[in-house]
Amino acid sequence: MTEHSKASSSGMHVVVTGATGNVGTAVVRALGAEPAVTSVLGLARRGTDWTVPKSTFAAVDVASDDLVETLRGADALVHLAWLFQPTHKPETTWENNVLGTIRTVTAAAEADVPVIVVASSVGAYSPGPTSEPGVEEPRVDETWPTHGWPGAAYPREKAYLERWYDAFELEHPEIRLVRMRPGFIFQRRSATAQRRIFAGPFVPGSLLPAIPVVPDMPGLRMQILHSDDAADAYVRAVVRPVRGAFNIAADPPIDAHSIAEVLGARVVPVKRGIIRSAVAAAWHTHLAPADPGLLDTVLRLPLMDCTRARTELGWSPSAEPLDVLAEFVSGLREGAGAPTPPLVADSLRGRVEEVATGVGVRP
């Protein structure tokens, strides 16, 4: 009997960390709709009253709480817990993201959890291969080096964990470890949260319709996908007998022209250094939470080949990138959110709390 058919006949209990965030909420919903799954335990640092079929929730901090007993009896773990902020305190994100992941995955092994699906990222990859002018940019598969970009905490943390996963797989061949490497993930419900994390409280989404131009610079293109499509890939990784890494993204990539099309703006070429200087000034003065290293990372990311996800997971995205972007922009304009603490909708009180507690941060 295969792992998939065995799980389908007996039912699976799945634990999800980071269950109330952008990807986590979509994964919990998708698991609730999966026949092979009978129960889901969602873990998050803050409690929630949000309800989903087959699911219960618990307030657990992966960086400090005991996890072994929480994970004992689980048939699979989906580890999504991650902090993007505060970028001004990388030791804080390291403790949660790197040490918290190591604690969680190690606890899962001690609790005899047979399947672990972890959230890696396109950000773990080294800069992509160069291409000649006029030639289509080459795509990278899952064998491309995962050394990240050293100038920002996010890719450093993702790359470090890739090395740790390599060692973990050697020590625990009995555990089916799956590394998901998605592109940029959006949905309408995550618009306010992502505005808060990357743009800060001084960028009102209502101004988006008034943006007349979109700056274009070398390297500005990215692969995106809808949160529901990302969740579908995660659930397939849980229930199918697969191992290793999977690139997850939709095509074609989004670029300045795509963004301008959605905003009804025009594209203006701009030197990379001008934009970087502006981002650096905003970050150093605490006017915006995204540090310039993140911009450097985005401009150097490779384009991913997602053939393995299509062939081994049977996965393909249902939403077109332009539609995903349009949905997200609509959410930004309307201050959209969801009934969980990380995804709470925009409000004047929320903006005041962001400024009072630190740009990009909510209590």
C-alpha positions as CSV (number, residue, x, y, z in Angstrom):
1,M,0.0,0.0,0.0
2,T,1.4,3.4,-0.9
3,E,1.7,6.2,1.6
4,H,-1.0,8.1,-0.2
5,S,-3.6,5.2,-0.2
6,K,-2.7,4.3,3.4
7,A,-3.3,7.9,4.6
8,S,-6.5,8.1,2.6
9,S,-8.0,4.9,4.2
10,S,-7.1,5.7,7.8
11,G,-7.4,9.5,7.8
12,M,-4.6,12.0,8.7
13,H,-4.2,14.4,11.6
14,V,-2.1,17.4,10.4
15,V,-0.5,20.1,12.4
16,V,0.1,23.5,10.8
17,T,2.3,26.1,12.3
18,G,1.8,29.7,11.3
19,A,-1.8,28.7,10.7
20,T,-3.3,32.2,10.9
21,G,-1.1,34.0,8.3
22,N,-1.4,34.5,4.6
23,V,-0.4,31.0,3.5
24,G,-1.4,29.3,6.8
25,T,-5.1,30.3,6.5
26,A,-5.2,29.0,2.9
27,V,-3.5,25.7,3.9
28,V,-5.9,25.1,6.8
29,R,-8.9,25.7,4.5
30,A,-7.5,23.4,1.9
31,L,-6.7,20.7,4.4
32,G,-10.3,21.0,5.7
33,A,-11.5,20.2,2.2
34,E,-9.1,17.3,1.6
35,P,-10.9,13.9,2.1
36,A,-7.6,12.2,3.3
37,V,-7.4,14.6,6.2
38,T,-9.7,14.0,9.2
39,S,-8.4,16.7,11.6
40,V,-6.2,19.8,11.6
41,L,-4.5,21.5,14.5
42,G,-3.5,25.1,13.7
43,L,-0.7,26.6,15.8
44,A,0.0,30.4,16.0
45,R,1.6,32.8,18.5
46,R,-1.7,34.5,19.1
47,G,-5.0,32.9,19.6
48,T,-7.9,33.2,17.2
49,D,-11.7,32.8,17.1
50,W,-11.6,31.9,13.4
51,T,-13.3,28.6,12.6
52,V,-12.6,26.1,9.8
53,P,-14.1,22.6,9.2
54,K,-12.1,19.8,10.8
55,S,-9.8,22.3,12.5
56,T,-8.9,23.5,16.0
57,F,-6.4,26.1,17.0
58,A,-3.9,26.6,19.9
59,A,-1.6,29.5,20.8
60,V,1.9,28.2,20.6
61,D,5.2,30.0,20.0
62,V,7.6,27.8,18.0
63,A,10.6,29.8,19.4
64,S,9.9,29.0,23.1
65,D,7.0,26.6,23.8
66,D,7.3,22.8,24.2
67,L,6.3,21.2,20.9
68,V,6.9,17.5,21.3
69,E,3.6,16.6,23.0
70,T,1.7,19.0,20.8
71,L,3.0,17.2,17.7
72,R,2.8,13.7,19.1
73,G,0.2,11.6,17.2
74,A,0.3,13.8,14.1
75,D,0.6,12.2,10.7
76,A,2.1,15.3,9.1
77,L,3.5,18.7,10.0
78,V,3.2,21.7,7.8
79,H,5.7,24.3,9.1
80,L,4.9,27.8,8.0
81,A,5.6,30.0,11.1
82,W,7.8,32.9,10.0
83,L,8.5,36.5,11.0
84,F,9.4,39.1,8.4
85,Q,9.7,41.9,10.9
86,P,11.5,43.6,12.6
87,T,14.2,44.0,10.0
88,H,16.0,46.4,12.3
89,K,16.5,43.5,14.7
90,P,17.7,40.5,12.7
91,E,18.5,38.6,15.9
92,T,14.7,38.5,16.6
93,T,13.8,37.1,13.2
94,W,16.7,34.6,13.5
95,E,15.5,33.3,16.8
96,N,12.0,32.7,15.5
97,N,12.7,31.7,11.9
98,V,15.9,29.7,12.1
99,L,16.0,28.5,15.7
100,G,12.2,28.2,15.8
101,T,12.2,26.0,12.7
102,I,15.0,23.8,14.0
103,R,13.1,23.4,17.3
104,T,9.9,22.6,15.5
105,V,11.3,20.0,13.0
106,T,13.5,18.4,15.7
107,A,10.4,18.1,18.0
108,A,8.5,16.5,15.1
109,A,11.2,13.9,14.7
110,E,11.1,13.2,18.5
111,A,7.3,12.9,18.3
112,D,7.6,10.4,15.4
113,V,5.8,12.5,12.9
114,P,6.4,10.7,9.6
115,V,5.8,13.6,7.2
116,I,7.2,17.1,7.5
117,V,6.5,19.8,4.8
118,V,8.5,23.0,5.3
119,A,8.2,26.4,3.7
120,S,11.4,27.3,1.9
121,S,11.3,30.0,-0.8
122,V,12.5,31.3,-4.1
123,G,14.5,33.6,-1.8
124,A,16.7,30.7,-0.8
125,Y,18.1,30.5,-4.3
126,S,21.4,32.0,-5.4
127,P,21.1,34.8,-8.1
128,G,20.0,33.3,-11.4
129,P,21.9,32.6,-14.5
130,T,22.6,35.5,-16.8
131,S,21.1,35.6,-20.3
132,E,22.0,37.4,-23.5
133,P,19.9,40.4,-24.6
134,G,16.9,39.3,-26.6
135,V,17.2,35.7,-25.4
136,E,14.6,34.3,-23.0
137,E,15.8,34.2,-19.4
138,P,16.8,30.6,-18.4
139,R,14.8,28.9,-15.7
140,V,16.3,27.1,-12.7
141,D,15.1,23.8,-11.3
142,E,15.4,22.5,-7.8
143,T,19.1,21.7,-8.2
144,W,20.1,25.3,-8.5
145,P,22.3,26.4,-5.6
146,T,20.5,27.7,-2.5
147,H,22.9,30.1,-1.0
148,G,20.5,33.0,-1.0
149,W,21.6,36.7,-1.1
150,P,23.8,37.7,1.8
151,G,22.6,41.3,2.1
152,A,19.2,40.6,3.8
153,A,18.0,38.5,6.7
154,Y,15.2,36.7,4.8
155,P,17.4,35.0,2.2
156,R,20.2,34.3,4.7
157,E,17.7,32.5,7.0
158,K,16.1,30.5,4.2
159,A,19.5,29.5,2.8
160,Y,20.8,28.5,6.3
161,L,17.8,26.3,6.8
162,E,18.4,24.6,3.5
163,R,21.8,23.4,4.7
164,W,20.2,22.3,8.0
165,Y,17.5,20.3,6.1
166,D,20.3,18.6,4.2
167,A,21.8,17.3,7.4
168,F,18.4,16.5,8.9
169,E,17.5,14.3,5.9
170,L,20.7,12.3,6.4
171,E,20.0,11.8,10.1
172,H,16.3,10.9,9.6
173,P,15.9,9.0,6.3
174,E,12.7,7.5,7.7
175,I,11.0,10.9,7.7
176,R,9.5,12.2,4.4
177,L,10.8,15.8,4.3
178,V,9.3,18.1,1.6
179,R,10.7,21.6,0.9
180,M,8.3,23.9,-0.8
181,R,10.0,26.8,-2.7
182,P,7.1,29.1,-3.7
183,G,7.4,32.5,-5.5
184,F,5.6,35.6,-4.1
185,I,2.2,34.6,-2.6
186,F,-0.8,37.0,-2.6
187,Q,-4.5,37.0,-1.9
188,R,-7.0,39.8,-1.2
189,R,-7.2,38.9,2.5
190,S,-3.5,39.3,3.0
191,A,-3.4,42.8,1.5
192,T,-3.3,44.8,4.7
193,A,-0.9,42.4,6.4
194,Q,1.5,42.6,3.5
195,R,1.2,46.4,3.3
196,R,2.0,46.5,7.0
197,I,5.0,44.2,6.8
198,F,6.6,45.7,3.7
199,A,5.3,49.3,3.2
200,G,4.5,50.4,6.7
201,P,1.7,52.6,8.1
202,F,2.6,55.7,6.0
203,V,1.5,54.1,2.7
204,P,-2.3,54.3,2.4
205,G,-3.7,51.8,-0.1
206,S,-6.3,54.3,-1.1
207,L,-3.6,56.3,-2.9
208,L,-2.9,53.4,-5.4
209,P,-5.4,54.6,-8.0
210,A,-3.5,58.0,-8.1
211,I,-0.1,56.5,-8.9
212,P,0.7,57.8,-12.4
213,V,4.0,55.9,-13.1
214,V,5.6,52.6,-12.2
215,P,9.5,52.6,-12.1
216,D,11.2,50.0,-14.2
217,M,14.7,48.8,-13.5
218,P,17.0,45.8,-14.4
219,G,15.9,42.6,-12.7
220,L,12.4,43.8,-11.8
221,R,10.3,40.7,-12.5
222,M,8.9,38.1,-10.2
223,Q,6.8,34.9,-10.2
224,I,3.7,35.1,-8.1
225,L,0.8,32.9,-7.3
226,H,-2.5,32.9,-5.3
227,S,-2.5,31.8,-1.7
228,D,-5.1,29.1,-2.6
229,D,-2.8,27.7,-5.3
230,A,0.1,27.6,-2.9
231,A,-2.1,25.8,-0.4
232,D,-3.2,23.2,-3.0
233,A,0.5,22.4,-3.6
234,Y,1.1,22.1,0.2
235,V,-1.8,19.7,0.6
236,R,-0.6,17.6,-2.3
237,A,2.8,17.4,-0.7
238,V,1.2,16.2,2.5
239,V,-0.9,13.4,1.0
240,R,1.4,12.2,-1.9
241,P,4.5,10.0,-1.4
242,V,7.0,12.7,-2.5
243,R,10.2,14.0,-1.0
244,G,12.7,16.8,-1.7
245,A,12.2,20.3,-3.0
246,F,9.4,21.7,-5.3
247,N,9.4,25.0,-7.1
248,I,5.9,26.5,-6.9
249,A,4.9,29.5,-9.1
250,A,2.6,30.7,-11.9
251,D,3.6,32.1,-15.2
252,P,4.2,34.5,-16.9
253,P,6.3,36.5,-14.4
254,I,5.0,39.9,-13.3
255,D,7.1,42.9,-14.2
256,A,6.8,46.7,-14.2
257,H,4.5,46.6,-17.3
258,S,2.2,44.1,-15.6
259,I,2.0,46.3,-12.5
260,A,1.3,49.4,-14.6
261,E,-1.4,47.6,-16.5
262,V,-3.2,46.8,-13.2
263,L,-2.8,50.3,-11.8
264,G,-3.6,52.1,-15.1
265,A,-0.2,53.8,-14.9
266,R,2.7,54.2,-17.3
267,V,6.2,52.7,-17.0
268,V,9.2,54.9,-16.6
269,P,12.8,53.5,-16.7
270,V,14.7,54.3,-13.5
271,K,18.3,53.5,-12.5
272,R,18.4,50.8,-9.8
273,G,20.6,53.0,-7.5
274,I,18.0,55.8,-7.3
275,I,15.3,53.4,-6.1
276,R,17.7,51.6,-3.7
277,S,18.8,54.9,-2.2
278,A,15.2,55.9,-1.6
279,V,14.3,52.5,0.0
280,A,17.5,52.7,2.2
281,A,16.6,56.3,3.4
282,A,13.1,55.3,4.3
283,W,14.3,52.2,6.1
284,H,17.1,54.0,8.1
285,T,14.6,56.7,9.2
286,H,12.0,54.1,10.2
287,L,9.5,55.5,7.6
288,A,9.2,52.0,5.9
289,P,9.9,48.5,7.3
290,A,11.4,46.9,4.1
291,D,15.2,47.1,4.2
292,P,17.2,47.8,1.0
293,G,18.6,44.3,1.2
294,L,15.2,42.9,0.3
295,L,15.1,45.0,-2.9
296,D,18.6,43.7,-3.7
297,T,17.3,40.1,-3.2
298,V,14.2,40.6,-5.4
299,L,16.2,42.0,-8.3
300,R,18.6,39.0,-8.2
301,L,16.1,36.2,-7.9
302,P,16.1,33.5,-10.6
303,L,13.0,32.5,-12.5
304,M,11.9,29.0,-11.5
305,D,11.1,25.9,-13.6
306,C,8.1,24.2,-11.9
307,T,8.1,21.1,-14.0
308,R,8.6,18.8,-10.9
309,A,5.5,20.2,-9.2
310,R,3.4,19.5,-12.3
311,T,4.7,16.0,-12.8
312,E,5.1,14.7,-9.3
313,L,2.5,16.7,-7.4
314,G,0.1,16.9,-10.3
315,W,-0.1,20.6,-9.4
316,S,-0.8,23.6,-11.6
317,P,-2.0,27.0,-10.7
318,S,-5.6,27.9,-11.3
319,A,-5.2,31.7,-11.1
320,E,-3.4,33.9,-13.7
321,P,-0.7,36.1,-12.3
322,L,-2.4,39.3,-13.5
323,D,-5.7,38.3,-11.9
324,V,-3.8,37.6,-8.6
325,L,-2.2,41.0,-8.7
326,A,-5.4,42.7,-9.5
327,E,-7.1,41.0,-6.6
328,F,-4.3,42.0,-4.2
329,V,-4.3,45.6,-5.4
330,S,-8.1,45.7,-4.9
331,G,-7.5,44.5,-1.3
332,L,-4.9,47.2,-0.7
333,R,-7.3,49.9,-1.9
334,E,-10.0,48.6,0.4
335,G,-7.9,47.8,3.4
336,A,-9.0,44.1,3.2
337,G,-8.1,41.5,5.8
338,A,-9.3,38.3,7.5
339,P,-10.5,37.4,11.0
340,T,-7.1,36.4,12.3
341,P,-4.6,38.6,14.2
342,P,-1.9,38.6,11.5
343,L,-4.5,39.4,8.7
344,V,-6.7,41.9,10.6
345,A,-8.2,44.5,8.2
346,D,-6.9,48.1,8.0
347,S,-8.2,50.7,10.5
348,L,-7.1,54.0,11.9
349,R,-6.5,52.5,15.3
350,G,-4.3,49.8,13.6
351,R,-2.2,52.5,11.9
352,V,-1.7,54.3,15.2
353,E,-0.6,51.0,16.8
354,E,1.8,50.3,14.0
355,V,3.5,53.7,14.4
356,A,3.5,53.4,18.2
357,T,5.0,49.9,18.3
358,G,7.4,50.2,15.4
359,V,6.9,50.4,11.6
360,G,5.6,47.1,10.3
361,V,4.6,45.8,13.7
362,R,1.3,45.2,15.4
363,P,0.9,44.1,19.0
